[in-house]
Amino acid sequence: MVSKSKVSQLMRKEYRDFWLFISPWLIGFIAFSAGPIVAAIFISLTEWNILTSPKWIGLENFINLFRDKVFYTALINTAYYTAGSVTLGTILALIVAILLNQHLKGITIFRTLYFLPSVTAGVAVTILWLWIYNPEFGLANYFLSLVGIKGPQWLFDTRWALPALIIMSLWGIGSNMMIFLAALQNVPQELLEAAEIDGANIWRRFWHITIPMISPTIFLVLVMSTIGAFQTFMQPYVMTRGGPGNATMLYGLYIYFNAFQWWKMGYASALSWIMFIIVFVLTLIQFKLSKSWVYYETSEGR
Amino acid sequence: MLRKCLVFVLIAVVFTLSLQGVLFAQQVVTLRVAHAWEPTFIEVQKKFDEEFMKRHPNIKIQMENYSWDNILEKYQTQAVAKTLPDVFYVHCSWGQNFIRSGMLMNLQSLIDKDPSFNMKDFFPVGFTPFIYKGNIYVVPYDCGAIILYYNVDLFKSAGLAFPSKSWRLDKEFFEAALKLTKKDDKGNVVQFGLDRGPSLDYEVIIPALKSFGGRFINEEETELYLTEPKTIAAAKWWIDLVVKHHVAPTPAESQGLVEPFTFGKVGMTFGGSWMLERWVRFGKFKADVQEWPSGPAGRFTSCAGSGYGISAYTKYPKEAWLYLKEYLSKEGQIFMWGKTGRGSPTRRSAWASFEEAWKGLNVKAFRNAMNYAEYVRPISPVAAQLNQIRDREIQLILLGKKTVEEAFKTIEDESLPIMTKANK
């Protein structure tokens, strides 16, 4: 039997180790994230061009924001982009993970190949896609022409520019694919075998066993991808600068323009806070909805 | 006794010398100087700094070279932390923001007190974005007029006479653009007569509109003239080069090709002297330059450039001014930009070396154009926001999504409130 003091000593050690291991992240978070987040609250209530002292203007930035047409455009564009890229990206990542979860010879090569795009450098890939989408000599329109379709102007068409960015976002499904792959490999084989013996076909096994078992992973991927999509910046910055018109003016890009190109840090901070609130509410909704479809293997069940 | 005296004198001498050494060591000042040079030009900069340090052993130059991609963010952060380099590069589009935010030292009194600086030697127009309330804050090192570049090889193969000073936009220039545009059997354009002009971007909008009697913005940057009939007509002439005559690429056609002229598939374009390096020296074709052709309303052009200023937070204003003065002196400009051909000097006295560097080319055209060039506008602190609105709307015209009238009205409607607020 272990004495009470021994338990307490062990607990203290565990506490100490916990704080020790978490401290690098914690210090980084406080210094580089929490500090700026708190500062942004104050800055959003000021008129500040970064270089001179901030001038207190109360809620004026927030009032102006609701009168700003580009704010609404950026918001709608971002919602469209998020819905498209998250939905398509999640479905595609899951499909590829299922295909790569087969016990075939040389499957690791395919896994590496599918994951590779996720680790390639961001700006270089963006420039590559710029060439793919070139209406004159790009690969996208070349392949379409092979099946007799005259491709659109892609990044120079106000209707196609944002879908083009959504399609491009699928390039980075590799990370989510790996997460799904890990989850799929943790689905208990005995459940699948039992269902098979009971006569369940492949679709039923997938829908009633695999999906519920990996639902926490799907939920995680959805939440993280939604937050990531809302913060998308580099692709429109490099490829379109928000154009044509404001067709690809995403929220992150609009914040950047205001903060660093137009020297309106106060307004940019107000925009950031609105984005934070939107993402926070969306995440809360996702958590609320998750209760009806996410299955956790705990004593409480769902 | 004598021996004791000698020892005493010796000790005194050694002590005095060592004290001087300490004092001397304390007088060495490290000056941080920031640039935005491409890697190939850094060696020239290092040589200048070495020579400067030889002339002034009490000043140590610590060169910092910033990437163009994030130089502005770097300056902004340094300014907030008051850690700006003592002397630093300033692009014309940042001048007014930097000055009005208190980042730069007022150089006016130093210039006034120092006859060796010789203000009269400079092209006055080069100072335009660097003056605030009559005071100079930045000294420009280059200021280039925007003029016509042409591909000599393409002109020769088309059997065309080279552009001359007597060219008119609506005559010889237009005819050459038509003749230089070539299509393949399928009707695809494989060679364009012109590039850039129809984009009406920040460097070309002033001369493009003025040549046809239009106008863009006033000097105080309080008014826009984009809805005036003459301005609309002038813009239509340029836009038609793309949408009607198709002698210049559409935005989609030039996507991915940062400067189509570089690839030798464009007959003419417009640019400043800083493009000579890329278009003439490294181009795989022969190119030359000519003044901007005149239009029905006369000959106009714009100019742009960059300079160097001294941080308002510097601890060594005297040494920083000494560096700046020598760097941008006649000799400094010849060494850095004249002899190397890197940029058109702002001092008239340094111009001969620049012309020598580009011997065989008509670079005199740049100098001639400086006599009537106007600085690119807007240059006020809200310029970046105004440029974004203008570029966005002009792109919509070129894509056929808006008419000139609609787009120009939008530019005015969105820009004027911003300009009014900035001028308050």
Interface residues (C-beta under 8 A of the other chain):
Chain A: N49 I50 L51 T52 L130 W131 Y133 N134 P135 E136 Q153 L155 F156 D157 T158 R241 G242 G243 P244 G245 N246 F257 F260 Q261 W262 W263
Chain B: L72 E73 Q76 A79 V80 N97 F98 S101 G102 M103 N188 T250 P251 A252 E253 Q255 G256 P381 V382 A384 Q385 Q388 D391 R392 Q395 L396 L399 K401
